[in-house]
């Protein structure tokens, strides 16, 4: 499994059109939302074969370009991965560095954390994971 561009040993991987990096996908959606540019699917639809196996960090870099063209620049990002058995802590700093690099902002402006559902629902049963993100953005100079 890949999270924030970091390969992580996990009990199972994720099925997706791209590399399935849900952490980066959440950041893309948050950034596009901050720029009022729609969502991930509007710009990188799973029905388009160009995105098969795509590196999600490359998609994030493109989202940064789109947002910048719309006059919006990310200032910080906060990501929460929701999973039962995926270790985040040992990979947190690499994840932060990858996101900071793709967003073009300092690592100090990136937060990555994890939580569980305490065994509830499809995430609690280990059938999937989720991620949520908030991007604080400002108008470009």
Steps between C-alpha positions, in 0.01 A plus 500: 500500500617855429411786736626854439744351251648252748476122443364344819480134590135430572282188523357585155525762230240725346326465164501826306550651158815686608739380770209523748672746734196610701702747709614692192155473344350666806754783477424545129127525572563749782724718282265491202213583735690796646543629145135425408621270221285194565647170608750231410256318270430816300867539408627141512198276424543128559335443162805655329775244436765775529470471877549121522780440747568874530721624781265697725776745592519591129124560507547721806766702319255551215229604748748753646551638148123521439443673833785742436352585159175575684688733737514264801809371681510248785637627831458184708343154490366264766435135411333231709520138385220281636608134518512213744833332424711737292807636680531875445738607777818339358435671164362836614810711427546356149130559433525859619807558283330358189189711548700814574710451188197445275313797650808724493472593867718437809481163677408693815171589331399134452329278756439127452319296760295185533193372675289184504130425506548270801392199297182654359390490136691395190813682618483329838469162328816577301315517168629846413641825627409866466673834527382851570693818437475872551709742297533859615559714194537865408482713189821502302696825503 
